[in-house]
Amino acid sequence: MDIKFYKYQGTGNDFIIVDNRDETFKKEKDIIANMCHRRFGVGADGLILLENDDEVDFRMVYYNADGHESTMCGNGGRCIVAFAKMLGLIDKHTTFRAIDGLHKAWIIEDVVSLELHVKAQPLRDTNGFFIHTGSPHLVVPVSDPEQISVESEGRTLRYDPCYQTTGGVNVNFMSAPIENSKIYVRTYERGVEAETLSCGTGVTAAALVASEIYGINESVTVVTKGGTLRVGFSKKGSTFEHVSLTGEAKFVFEGKYWIM
Ligand SMILES: N[C@@H](CCC[C@H](N)C(=O)O)C(=O)O
């Protein structure tokens, strides 16, 4: 049988999206991992299913490139909103369901803003700052992320035993502000087990940590290898509210994937 798929990317974090409203997609780890494989498959950092929901516009189900279902994906969330718009399911606004609850989003042309759920304020530990922005993230402030071996240092921290309660972490190496409220971030992603060009929940985690440690109280602009994102928020005491992630989310190509 063949699977109709759509390829999207948000600041270089790329995804296979399948419209699974008819529930025909086989949710098997090996099929998903093979589809995401960059040499034997379509190639992607993750695969996303768009499914029906009784209460809101649609449901997002997210799998990492290793084929395992995972926690919230910020760039994937922005891409599925662009996909829902292309399908004609939504117009400029939407509310959809993901693994961590309901998300509101807005779309203007190729730019999608997505509200994210932040569980608590950043927690300082011996490696950096832990914060859950829908997915678990470690943010490590460094003087120059370009000098870091993200693959090896990221992988070591990703498997640090102190993060096993959340099934490991994604690891973000963050610069000090390069201009007023602009930072540069590189991310090692759990489930891809490599550096990705950008990670939406990681960029959000880094922006909130930057707000804490550098006293930035407005939005933070985050430069990644795949492009620039903006993280908006407001602060009530030390709690972050109305956290949003904004940037481009683009259709790349569509096709059919053949399964024996
Ligand atoms: N690329 C993502 C994060 C996806 C989930 C992550 N790999 C994990 O398993 O925690 C993003 O844009 O947020």
The ligand as a Gaussian input file, in Angstrom:
#p B3LYP/6-31G(d) Opt

LIG

0 1
 N       11.757000      19.490000      17.181000
 C       10.949000      19.699000      18.278000
 C       11.042000      18.899000      19.503000
 C       10.581000      17.493000      19.210000
 C       10.555000      16.615000      20.402000
 C       11.919000      16.274000      20.864000
 N       12.760000      15.676000      19.893000
 C       11.755000      15.374000      22.082000
 O       11.638000      14.149000      21.958000
 O       11.669000      15.914000      23.188000
 C       10.519000      21.123000      18.469000
 O       10.535000      21.880000      17.480000
 O       10.068000      21.498000      19.562000

